[in-house]
Amino acid sequence: MDSTPVTVLITRRVRRGRGPEFERLMGGMQAAAAAFPGHMGGFLIPPERGEEGCWRVLFAFDTRDHLQTWTDSPERQQWLRRIAQVTHGDTATRVLSGLET
């Protein structure tokens, strides 16, 4: 098992006027992730000026295996379905480990 911590950066486009709901849903999703083994924390980065609706989410797990357990979980799938109601377009995901982080 690889014991290198893994950080995930996700970028989502939130529908106009749905930012507060997105924040609430992401808070619930982050709380759910925190209950999984190896979760090391996470936070939400609101859009910068000129980036209308572009939110970023960072979270980390202590190993790729623990990240995969969360990624494949029914809990995460349920949260993603709820979040899809307030977002649009493609979601960009980057998985960073080692010196990349």
KOLNURO-918530 format. One record per residue: residue number from 1; chain; x, z, y of N, C-alpha, C, CB in turn. Coordinates in nm, 2 decimals, padded with zeros to 4 digits, always signed. Glycine has a CB too. Layout:
<nodes>
n NUM chain A n_xx X n_zz Z n_yy Y ca_xx X ca_zz Z ca_yy Y c_xx X c_zz Z c_yy Y cb_xx X cb_zz Z cb_yy Y
...
</nodes>
This chain:
<nodes>
n 1 chain A n_xx +00.08 n_zz +00.00 n_yy -00.12 ca_xx +00.00 ca_zz +00.00 ca_yy +00.00 c_xx +00.09 c_zz +00.00 c_yy +00.13 cb_xx -00.10 cb_zz +00.12 cb_yy +00.00
n 2 chain A n_xx +00.06 n_zz -00.09 n_yy +00.22 ca_xx +00.13 ca_zz -00.10 ca_yy +00.35 c_xx +00.09 c_zz +00.02 c_yy +00.43 cb_xx +00.10 cb_zz -00.23 cb_yy +00.42
n 3 chain A n_xx +00.18 n_zz +00.10 n_yy +00.48 ca_xx +00.15 ca_zz +00.21 ca_yy +00.56 c_xx +00.17 c_zz +00.19 c_yy +00.71 cb_xx +00.23 cb_zz +00.33 cb_yy +00.52
n 4 chain A n_xx +00.17 n_zz +00.07 n_yy +00.75 ca_xx +00.19 ca_zz +00.04 ca_yy +00.90 c_xx +00.05 c_zz +00.04 c_yy +00.97 cb_xx +00.25 cb_zz -00.11 cb_yy +00.91
n 5 chain A n_xx +00.05 n_zz +00.12 n_yy +01.08 ca_xx -00.08 ca_zz +00.12 ca_yy +01.15 c_xx -00.12 c_zz -00.02 c_yy +01.20 cb_xx -00.07 cb_zz +00.22 cb_yy +01.27
n 6 chain A n_xx -00.25 n_zz -00.04 n_yy +01.22 ca_xx -00.31 ca_zz -00.17 ca_yy +01.26 c_xx -00.40 c_zz -00.14 c_yy +01.37 cb_xx -00.38 cb_zz -00.24 cb_yy +01.14
n 7 chain A n_xx -00.38 n_zz -00.22 n_yy +01.48 ca_xx -00.47 ca_zz -00.22 ca_yy +01.60 c_xx -00.55 c_zz -00.35 c_yy +01.60 cb_xx -00.39 cb_zz -00.20 cb_yy +01.73
n 8 chain A n_xx -00.67 n_zz -00.34 n_yy +01.63 ca_xx -00.76 ca_zz -00.46 ca_yy +01.64 c_xx -00.81 c_zz -00.47 c_yy +01.79 cb_xx -00.88 cb_zz -00.45 cb_yy +01.54
n 9 chain A n_xx -00.80 n_zz -00.59 n_yy +01.84 ca_xx -00.85 ca_zz -00.62 ca_yy +01.97 c_xx -00.96 c_zz -00.73 c_yy +01.96 cb_xx -00.73 cb_zz -00.68 cb_yy +02.07
n 10 chain A n_xx -01.08 n_zz -00.69 n_yy +02.00 ca_xx -01.19 ca_zz -00.78 ca_yy +01.99 c_xx -01.24 c_zz -00.81 c_yy +02.13 cb_xx -01.31 cb_zz -00.72 cb_yy +01.90
n 11 chain A n_xx -01.27 n_zz -00.93 n_yy +02.16 ca_xx -01.33 ca_zz -00.97 ca_yy +02.29 c_xx -01.47 c_zz -01.03 c_yy +02.26 cb_xx -01.24 cb_zz -01.08 cb_yy +02.36
n 12 chain A n_xx -01.57 n_zz -00.98 n_yy +02.34 ca_xx -01.71 ca_zz -01.02 ca_yy +02.32 c_xx -01.76 c_zz -01.05 c_yy +02.46 cb_xx -01.79 cb_zz -00.91 cb_yy +02.25
n 13 chain A n_xx -01.85 n_zz -01.15 n_yy +02.46 ca_xx -01.93 ca_zz -01.18 ca_yy +02.58 c_xx -02.07 c_zz -01.11 c_yy +02.57 cb_xx -01.94 cb_zz -01.34 cb_yy +02.60
n 14 chain A n_xx -02.09 n_zz -01.03 n_yy +02.67 ca_xx -02.22 ca_zz -00.95 ca_yy +02.68 c_xx -02.31 c_zz -01.03 c_yy +02.77 cb_xx -02.19 cb_zz -00.81 cb_yy +02.73
n 15 chain A n_xx -02.44 n_zz -01.04 n_yy +02.72 ca_xx -02.54 ca_zz -01.10 ca_yy +02.80 c_xx -02.56 c_zz -01.03 c_yy +02.94 cb_xx -02.68 cb_zz -01.11 cb_yy +02.72
n 16 chain A n_xx -02.59 n_zz -01.11 n_yy +03.04 ca_xx -02.61 ca_zz -01.06 ca_yy +03.17 c_xx -02.72 c_zz -00.94 c_yy +03.17 cb_xx -02.66 cb_zz -01.17 cb_yy +03.27
n 17 chain A n_xx -02.68 n_zz -00.83 n_yy +03.23 ca_xx -02.77 ca_zz -00.72 ca_yy +03.24 c_xx -02.77 c_zz -00.63 c_yy +03.12 cb_xx -02.91 cb_zz -00.77 cb_yy +03.27
n 18 chain A n_xx -02.70 n_zz -00.66 n_yy +03.02 ca_xx -02.70 ca_zz -00.59 ca_yy +02.89 c_xx -02.58 c_zz -00.50 c_yy +02.87 cb_xx -02.72 cb_zz -00.68 cb_yy +02.77
n 19 chain A n_xx -02.50 n_zz -00.49 n_yy +02.97 ca_xx -02.37 ca_zz -00.41 ca_yy +02.97 c_xx -02.40 c_zz -00.26 c_yy +02.92 cb_xx -02.30 cb_zz -00.41 cb_yy +03.10
n 20 chain A n_xx -02.49 n_zz -00.19 n_yy +02.99 ca_xx -02.52 ca_zz -00.05 ca_yy +02.95 c_xx -02.56 c_zz -00.04 c_yy +02.80 cb_xx -02.62 cb_zz +00.01 cb_yy +03.04
n 21 chain A n_xx -02.64 n_zz -00.13 n_yy +02.76 ca_xx -02.69 ca_zz -00.13 ca_yy +02.62 c_xx -02.57 c_zz -00.16 c_yy +02.52 cb_xx -02.80 cb_zz -00.23 cb_yy +02.59
n 22 chain A n_xx -02.48 n_zz -00.25 n_yy +02.56 ca_xx -02.37 ca_zz -00.28 ca_yy +02.48 c_xx -02.27 c_zz -00.16 c_yy +02.47 cb_xx -02.29 cb_zz -00.40 cb_yy +02.54
n 23 chain A n_xx -02.25 n_zz -00.09 n_yy +02.59 ca_xx -02.17 ca_zz +00.03 ca_yy +02.58 c_xx -02.23 c_zz +00.14 c_yy +02.49 cb_xx -02.16 cb_zz +00.09 cb_yy +02.73
n 24 chain A n_xx -02.36 n_zz +00.16 n_yy +02.49 ca_xx -02.42 ca_zz +00.25 ca_yy +02.41 c_xx -02.41 c_zz +00.21 c_yy +02.26 cb_xx -02.57 cb_zz +00.27 cb_yy +02.44
n 25 chain A n_xx -02.43 n_zz +00.09 n_yy +02.23 ca_xx -02.41 ca_zz +00.04 ca_yy +02.09 c_xx -02.27 c_zz +00.05 c_yy +02.04 cb_xx -02.46 cb_zz -00.10 cb_yy +02.08
n 26 chain A n_xx -02.17 n_zz +00.02 n_yy +02.13 ca_xx -02.03 ca_zz +00.03 ca_yy +02.09 c_xx -01.99 c_zz +00.18 c_yy +02.07 cb_xx -01.94 cb_zz -00.03 cb_yy +02.20
n 27 chain A n_xx -02.05 n_zz +00.27 n_yy +02.15 ca_xx -02.03 ca_zz +00.41 ca_yy +02.13 c_xx -02.07 c_zz +00.45 c_yy +01.99 cb_xx -02.10 cb_zz +00.49 cb_yy +02.23
n 28 chain A n_xx -02.19 n_zz +00.40 n_yy +01.95 ca_xx -02.24 ca_zz +00.43 ca_yy +01.81 c_xx -02.15 c_zz +00.37 c_yy +01.70 cb_xx -02.38 cb_zz +00.38 cb_yy +01.79
n 29 chain A n_xx -02.11 n_zz +00.25 n_yy +01.73 ca_xx -02.02 ca_zz +00.19 ca_yy +01.63 c_xx -01.89 c_zz +00.26 c_yy +01.62 cb_xx -02.00 cb_zz +00.04 cb_yy +01.67
n 30 chain A n_xx -01.83 n_zz +00.30 n_yy +01.73 ca_xx -01.70 ca_zz +00.37 ca_yy +01.73 c_xx -01.72 c_zz +00.51 c_yy +01.66 cb_xx -01.65 cb_zz +00.39 cb_yy +01.87
n 31 chain A n_xx -01.83 n_zz +00.57 n_yy +01.68 ca_xx -01.86 ca_zz +00.70 ca_yy +01.61 c_xx -01.87 c_zz +00.68 c_yy +01.46 cb_xx -01.99 cb_zz +00.77 cb_yy +01.66
n 32 chain A n_xx -01.93 n_zz +00.57 n_yy +01.42 ca_xx -01.94 ca_zz +00.54 ca_yy +01.27 c_xx -01.80 c_zz +00.51 c_yy +01.22 cb_xx -02.03 cb_zz +00.41 cb_yy +01.25
n 33 chain A n_xx -01.72 n_zz +00.43 n_yy +01.29 ca_xx -01.58 ca_zz +00.40 ca_yy +01.25 c_xx -01.50 c_zz +00.53 c_yy +01.23 cb_xx -01.51 cb_zz +00.30 cb_yy +01.34
n 34 chain A n_xx -01.52 n_zz +00.62 n_yy +01.32 ca_xx -01.44 ca_zz +00.75 ca_yy +01.32 c_xx -01.46 c_zz +00.83 c_yy +01.19 cb_xx -01.48 cb_zz +00.83 cb_yy +01.44
n 35 chain A n_xx -01.57 n_zz +00.81 n_yy +01.12 ca_xx -01.60 ca_zz +00.88 ca_yy +01.00 c_xx -01.53 c_zz +00.82 c_yy +00.88 cb_xx -01.75 cb_zz +00.88 cb_yy +00.97
n 36 chain A n_xx -01.46 n_zz +00.70 n_yy +00.90 ca_xx -01.39 ca_zz +00.64 ca_yy +00.79 c_xx -01.24 c_zz +00.68 c_yy +00.78 cb_xx -01.39 cb_zz +00.48 cb_yy +00.81
n 37 chain A n_xx -01.19 n_zz +00.69 n_yy +00.66 ca_xx -01.05 ca_zz +00.73 ca_yy +00.64 c_xx -00.95 c_zz +00.64 c_yy +00.72 cb_xx -01.01 cb_zz +00.73 cb_yy +00.50
n 38 chain A n_xx -00.86 n_zz +00.71 n_yy +00.79 ca_xx -00.75 ca_zz +00.64 ca_yy +00.86 c_xx -00.78 c_zz +00.60 c_yy +01.00 cb_xx -00.72 cb_zz +00.53 cb_yy +00.78
n 39 chain A n_xx -00.91 n_zz +00.62 n_yy +01.05 ca_xx -00.94 ca_zz +00.58 ca_yy +01.18 c_xx -00.86 c_zz +00.66 c_yy +01.28 cb_xx -01.09 cb_zz +00.60 cb_yy +01.21
n 40 chain A n_xx -00.79 n_zz +00.59 n_yy +01.37 ca_xx -00.70 ca_zz +00.65 ca_yy +01.47 c_xx -00.75 c_zz +00.65 c_yy +01.61 cb_xx -00.57 cb_zz +00.58 cb_yy +01.46
n 41 chain A n_xx -00.87 n_zz +00.60 n_yy +01.63 ca_xx -00.93 ca_zz +00.60 ca_yy +01.76 c_xx -00.96 c_zz +00.46 c_yy +01.81 cb_xx -00.84 cb_zz +00.67 cb_yy +01.86
n 42 chain A n_xx -01.03 n_zz +00.46 n_yy +01.93 ca_xx -01.06 ca_zz +00.33 ca_yy +01.99 c_xx -01.12 c_zz +00.35 c_yy +02.12 cb_xx -01.16 cb_zz +00.25 cb_yy +01.90
n 43 chain A n_xx -01.13 n_zz +00.24 n_yy +02.20 ca_xx -01.19 ca_zz +00.25 ca_yy +02.33 c_xx -01.24 c_zz +00.12 c_yy +02.37 cb_xx -01.10 cb_zz +00.31 cb_yy +02.43
n 44 chain A n_xx -01.33 n_zz +00.12 n_yy +02.47 ca_xx -01.40 ca_zz +00.00 ca_yy +02.53 c_xx -01.34 c_zz -00.03 c_yy +02.66 cb_xx -01.55 cb_zz +00.02 cb_yy +02.53
n 45 chain A n_xx -01.31 n_zz -00.16 n_yy +02.69 ca_xx -01.25 ca_zz -00.20 ca_yy +02.82 c_xx -01.35 c_zz -00.29 c_yy +02.88 cb_xx -01.11 cb_zz -00.27 cb_yy +02.80
n 46 chain A n_xx -01.41 n_zz -00.24 n_yy +02.99 ca_xx -01.51 ca_zz -00.33 ca_yy +03.06 c_xx -01.45 c_zz -00.45 c_yy +03.13 cb_xx -01.58 cb_zz -00.24 cb_yy +03.17
n 47 chain A n_xx -01.53 n_zz -00.54 n_yy +03.16 ca_xx -01.48 ca_zz -00.67 ca_yy +03.23 c_xx -01.40 c_zz -00.64 c_yy +03.35 cb_xx -01.60 cb_zz -00.77 cb_yy +03.25
n 48 chain A n_xx -01.30 n_zz -00.72 n_yy +03.38 ca_xx -01.23 ca_zz -00.71 ca_yy +03.50 c_xx -01.30 c_zz -00.80 c_yy +03.60 cb_xx -01.08 cb_zz -00.75 cb_yy +03.49
n 49 chain A n_xx -01.27 n_zz -00.79 n_yy +03.73 ca_xx -01.33 ca_zz -00.87 ca_yy +03.83 c_xx -01.31 c_zz -01.02 c_yy +03.79 cb_xx -01.27 cb_zz -00.84 cb_yy +03.97
n 50 chain A n_xx -01.41 n_zz -01.10 n_yy +03.80 ca_xx -01.40 ca_zz -01.24 ca_yy +03.77 c_xx -01.42 c_zz -01.27 c_yy +03.62 cb_xx -01.27 cb_zz -01.29 cb_yy +03.82
n 51 chain A n_xx -01.44 n_zz -01.17 n_yy +03.54 ca_xx -01.45 ca_zz -01.19 ca_yy +03.39 c_xx -01.60 c_zz -01.16 c_yy +03.35 cb_xx -01.35 cb_zz -01.11 cb_yy +03.31
n 52 chain A n_xx -01.69 n_zz -01.21 n_yy +03.42 ca_xx -01.83 ca_zz -01.17 ca_yy +03.40 c_xx -01.87 c_zz -01.16 c_yy +03.25 cb_xx -01.92 cb_zz -01.26 cb_yy +03.47
n 53 chain A n_xx -01.90 n_zz -01.04 n_yy +03.21 ca_xx -01.95 ca_zz -01.02 ca_yy +03.07 c_xx -01.85 c_zz -01.02 c_yy +02.96 cb_xx -02.05 cb_zz -01.13 cb_yy +03.04
n 54 chain A n_xx -01.72 n_zz -01.03 n_yy +02.99 ca_xx -01.61 ca_zz -01.03 ca_yy +02.89 c_xx -01.56 c_zz -00.89 c_yy +02.87 cb_xx -01.50 cb_zz -01.12 cb_yy +02.94
n 55 chain A n_xx -01.61 n_zz -00.83 n_yy +02.76 ca_xx -01.57 ca_zz -00.69 ca_yy +02.73 c_xx -01.46 c_zz -00.70 c_yy +02.61 cb_xx -01.69 cb_zz -00.61 cb_yy +02.68
n 56 chain A n_xx -01.37 n_zz -00.60 n_yy +02.61 ca_xx -01.27 ca_zz -00.59 ca_yy +02.51 c_xx -01.29 c_zz -00.45 c_yy +02.44 cb_xx -01.13 cb_zz -00.60 cb_yy +02.56
n 57 chain A n_xx -01.27 n_zz -00.45 n_yy +02.31 ca_xx -01.27 ca_zz -00.33 ca_yy +02.23 c_xx -01.14 c_zz -00.32 c_yy +02.15 cb_xx -01.39 cb_zz -00.34 cb_yy +02.13
n 58 chain A n_xx -01.08 n_zz -00.20 n_yy +02.16 ca_xx -00.96 ca_zz -00.18 ca_yy +02.09 c_xx -00.98 c_zz -00.06 c_yy +01.99 cb_xx -00.84 cb_zz -00.14 cb_yy +02.18
n 59 chain A n_xx -00.94 n_zz -00.08 n_yy +01.87 ca_xx -00.94 ca_zz +00.04 ca_yy +01.78 c_xx -00.83 c_zz +00.02 c_yy +01.68 cb_xx -01.08 cb_zz +00.04 cb_yy +01.70
n 60 chain A n_xx -00.80 n_zz +00.14 n_yy +01.61 ca_xx -00.68 ca_zz +00.14 ca_yy +01.52 c_xx -00.71 c_zz +00.22 c_yy +01.40 cb_xx -00.56 cb_zz +00.19 cb_yy +01.59
n 61 chain A n_xx -00.65 n_zz +00.17 n_yy +01.29 ca_xx -00.65 ca_zz +00.24 ca_yy +01.16 c_xx -00.51 c_zz +00.26 c_yy +01.12 cb_xx -00.73 cb_zz +00.16 cb_yy +01.05
n 62 chain A n_xx -00.48 n_zz +00.36 n_yy +01.03 ca_xx -00.35 ca_zz +00.39 ca_yy +00.99 c_xx -00.29 c_zz +00.29 c_yy +00.89 cb_xx -00.34 cb_zz +00.53 cb_yy +00.93
n 63 chain A n_xx -00.37 n_zz +00.22 n_yy +00.82 ca_xx -00.32 ca_zz +00.11 ca_yy +00.73 c_xx -00.42 c_zz +00.00 c_yy +00.72 cb_xx -00.31 cb_zz +00.17 cb_yy +00.58
n 64 chain A n_xx -00.37 n_zz -00.12 n_yy +00.68 ca_xx -00.46 ca_zz -00.23 ca_yy +00.66 c_xx -00.57 c_zz -00.21 c_yy +00.56 cb_xx -00.38 cb_zz -00.36 cb_yy +00.62
n 65 chain A n_xx -00.54 n_zz -00.13 n_yy +00.45 ca_xx -00.64 ca_zz -00.10 ca_yy +00.35 c_xx -00.75 c_zz -00.02 c_yy +00.41 cb_xx -00.58 cb_zz -00.02 cb_yy +00.24
n 66 chain A n_xx -00.72 n_zz +00.08 n_yy +00.50 ca_xx -00.83 ca_zz +00.15 ca_yy +00.56 c_xx -00.91 c_zz +00.07 c_yy +00.66 cb_xx -00.77 cb_zz +00.28 cb_yy +00.63
n 67 chain A n_xx -00.84 n_zz -00.02 n_yy +00.73 ca_xx -00.91 ca_zz -00.12 ca_yy +00.82 c_xx -01.01 c_zz -00.20 c_yy +00.74 cb_xx -00.81 cb_zz -00.20 cb_yy +00.90
n 68 chain A n_xx -00.96 n_zz -00.25 n_yy +00.62 ca_xx -01.04 ca_zz -00.34 ca_yy +00.54 c_xx -01.16 c_zz -00.26 c_yy +00.49 cb_xx -00.96 cb_zz -00.39 cb_yy +00.42
n 69 chain A n_xx -01.15 n_zz -00.14 n_yy +00.45 ca_xx -01.26 ca_zz -00.06 ca_yy +00.41 c_xx -01.37 c_zz -00.05 c_yy +00.51 cb_xx -01.22 cb_zz +00.09 cb_yy +00.37
n 70 chain A n_xx -01.33 n_zz -00.03 n_yy +00.64 ca_xx -01.42 ca_zz -00.03 ca_yy +00.75 c_xx -01.48 c_zz -00.17 c_yy +00.77 cb_xx -01.35 cb_zz +00.02 cb_yy +00.88
n 71 chain A n_xx -01.40 n_zz -00.27 n_yy +00.77 ca_xx -01.44 ca_zz -00.40 ca_yy +00.80 c_xx -01.55 c_zz -00.45 c_yy +00.70 cb_xx -01.32 cb_zz -00.50 cb_yy +00.79
n 72 chain A n_xx -01.53 n_zz -00.41 n_yy +00.57 ca_xx -01.62 ca_zz -00.45 ca_yy +00.47 c_xx -01.75 c_zz -00.36 c_yy +00.45 cb_xx -01.55 cb_zz -00.46 cb_yy +00.34
n 73 chain A n_xx -01.75 n_zz -00.26 n_yy +00.53 ca_xx -01.86 ca_zz -00.15 ca_yy +00.51 c_xx -02.00 c_zz -00.20 c_yy +00.55 cb_xx -01.82 cb_zz -00.03 cb_yy +00.58
n 74 chain A n_xx -02.10 n_zz -00.16 n_yy +00.48 ca_xx -02.24 ca_zz -00.18 ca_yy +00.52 c_xx -02.27 c_zz -00.12 c_yy +00.66 cb_xx -02.34 cb_zz -00.13 cb_yy +00.42
n 75 chain A n_xx -02.21 n_zz -00.01 n_yy +00.69 ca_xx -02.23 ca_zz +00.05 ca_yy +00.82 c_xx -02.18 c_zz -00.04 c_yy +00.94 cb_xx -02.15 cb_zz +00.19 cb_yy +00.83
n 76 chain A n_xx -02.07 n_zz -00.10 n_yy +00.92 ca_xx -02.02 ca_zz -00.19 ca_yy +01.02 c_xx -02.11 c_zz -00.31 c_yy +01.03 cb_xx -01.87 cb_zz -00.24 cb_yy +00.99
n 77 chain A n_xx -02.15 n_zz -00.37 n_yy +00.92 ca_xx -02.24 ca_zz -00.48 ca_yy +00.92 c_xx -02.37 c_zz -00.45 c_yy +01.00 cb_xx -02.27 cb_zz -00.53 cb_yy +00.78
n 78 chain A n_xx -02.42 n_zz -00.33 n_yy +00.98 ca_xx -02.55 ca_zz -00.30 ca_yy +01.05 c_xx -02.52 c_zz -00.29 c_yy +01.20 cb_xx -02.60 cb_zz -00.16 cb_yy +01.00
n 79 chain A n_xx -02.41 n_zz -00.23 n_yy +01.24 ca_xx -02.38 ca_zz -00.23 ca_yy +01.39 c_xx -02.36 c_zz -00.37 c_yy +01.44 cb_xx -02.25 cb_zz -00.14 cb_yy +01.41
n 80 chain A n_xx -02.29 n_zz -00.45 n_yy +01.37 ca_xx -02.27 ca_zz -00.59 ca_yy +01.42 c_xx -02.40 c_zz -00.66 c_yy +01.44 cb_xx -02.18 cb_zz -00.67 cb_yy +01.32
n 81 chain A n_xx -02.49 n_zz -00.64 n_yy +01.35 ca_xx -02.62 ca_zz -00.71 ca_yy +01.37 c_xx -02.69 c_zz -00.66 c_yy +01.50 cb_xx -02.72 cb_zz -00.68 cb_yy +01.25
n 82 chain A n_xx -02.68 n_zz -00.53 n_yy +01.53 ca_xx -02.74 ca_zz -00.48 ca_yy +01.65 c_xx -02.67 c_zz -00.53 c_yy +01.77 cb_xx -02.74 cb_zz -00.32 cb_yy +01.65
n 83 chain A n_xx -02.54 n_zz -00.53 n_yy +01.77 ca_xx -02.46 ca_zz -00.57 ca_yy +01.88 c_xx -02.48 c_zz -00.72 c_yy +01.91 cb_xx -02.31 cb_zz -00.55 cb_yy +01.86
n 84 chain A n_xx -02.51 n_zz -00.80 n_yy +01.81 ca_xx -02.53 ca_zz -00.95 ca_yy +01.83 c_xx -02.65 c_zz -00.97 c_yy +01.91 cb_xx -02.55 cb_zz -01.01 cb_yy +01.69
n 85 chain A n_xx -02.74 n_zz -00.88 n_yy +01.93 ca_xx -02.86 ca_zz -00.89 ca_yy +02.01 c_xx -02.83 c_zz -00.89 c_yy +02.16 cb_xx -02.97 cb_zz -00.79 cb_yy +01.98
n 86 chain A n_xx -02.72 n_zz -00.83 n_yy +02.20 ca_xx -02.68 ca_zz -00.82 ca_yy +02.34 c_xx -02.56 c_zz -00.90 c_yy +02.37 cb_xx -02.66 cb_zz -00.67 cb_yy +02.37
n 87 chain A n_xx -02.50 n_zz -00.98 n_yy +02.28 ca_xx -02.39 ca_zz -01.06 ca_yy +02.31 c_xx -02.42 c_zz -01.21 c_yy +02.28 cb_xx -02.27 cb_zz -01.01 cb_yy +02.22
n 88 chain A n_xx -02.33 n_zz -01.29 n_yy +02.32 ca_xx -02.35 ca_zz -01.44 ca_yy +02.29 c_xx -02.21 c_zz -01.50 c_yy +02.28 cb_xx -02.43 cb_zz -01.51 cb_yy +02.40
n 89 chain A n_xx -02.21 n_zz -01.62 n_yy +02.22 ca_xx -02.08 ca_zz -01.70 ca_yy +02.20 c_xx -02.00 c_zz -01.64 c_yy +02.09 cb_xx -02.01 cb_zz -01.70 cb_yy +02.33
n 90 chain A n_xx -01.88 n_zz -01.69 n_yy +02.08 ca_xx -01.79 ca_zz -01.65 ca_yy +01.97 c_xx -01.72 c_zz -01.52 c_yy +02.01 cb_xx -01.68 cb_zz -01.76 cb_yy +01.95
n 91 chain A n_xx -01.69 n_zz -01.45 n_yy +01.91 ca_xx -01.61 ca_zz -01.32 ca_yy +01.92 c_xx -01.47 c_zz -01.35 c_yy +01.89 cb_xx -01.67 cb_zz -01.21 cb_yy +01.83
n 92 chain A n_xx -01.38 n_zz -01.31 n_yy +01.97 ca_xx -01.23 ca_zz -01.33 ca_yy +01.94 c_xx -01.18 c_zz -01.20 c_yy +01.89 cb_xx -01.16 cb_zz -01.38 cb_yy +02.07
n 93 chain A n_xx -01.11 n_zz -01.21 n_yy +01.78 ca_xx -01.05 ca_zz -01.09 ca_yy +01.71 c_xx -00.90 c_zz -01.12 c_yy +01.69 cb_xx -01.12 cb_zz -01.06 cb_yy +01.58
n 94 chain A n_xx -00.82 n_zz -01.02 n_yy +01.73 ca_xx -00.67 ca_zz -01.02 ca_yy +01.69 c_xx -00.64 c_zz -00.89 c_yy +01.62 cb_xx -00.59 cb_zz -01.04 cb_yy +01.82
n 95 chain A n_xx -00.57 n_zz -00.90 n_yy +01.51 ca_xx -00.52 ca_zz -00.79 ca_yy +01.44 c_xx -00.37 c_zz -00.78 c_yy +01.47 cb_xx -00.55 cb_zz -00.80 cb_yy +01.29
n 96 chain A n_xx -00.33 n_zz -00.66 n_yy +01.52 ca_xx -00.19 ca_zz -00.64 ca_yy +01.56 c_xx -00.13 c_zz -00.53 c_yy +01.48 cb_xx -00.18 cb_zz -00.61 cb_yy +01.71
n 97 chain A n_xx -00.01 n_zz -00.55 n_yy +01.43 ca_xx +00.06 ca_zz -00.44 ca_yy +01.36 c_xx +00.21 c_zz -00.44 c_yy +01.40 cb_xx +00.04 cb_zz -00.45 cb_yy +01.21
n 98 chain A n_xx +00.28 n_zz -00.33 n_yy +01.36 ca_xx +00.42 ca_zz -00.32 ca_yy +01.39 c_xx +00.45 c_zz -00.34 c_yy +01.54 cb_xx +00.49 cb_zz -00.43 cb_yy +01.31
n 99 chain A n_xx +00.55 n_zz -00.41 n_yy +01.57 ca_xx +00.60 ca_zz -00.43 ca_yy +01.70 c_xx +00.50 c_zz -00.50 c_yy +01.80 cb_xx +00.73 cb_zz -00.50 cb_yy +01.71
n 100 chain A n_xx +00.41 n_zz -00.58 n_yy +01.74 ca_xx +00.31 ca_zz -00.65 ca_yy +01.82 c_xx +00.23 c_zz -00.55 c_yy +01.90 cb_xx +00.22 cb_zz -00.73 cb_yy +01.73
n 101 chain A n_xx +00.20 n_zz -00.43 n_yy +01.85 ca_xx +00.11 ca_zz -00.34 ca_yy +01.92 c_xx +00.18 c_zz -00.28 c_yy +02.04 cb_xx +00.06 cb_zz -00.23 cb_yy +01.83
</nodes>
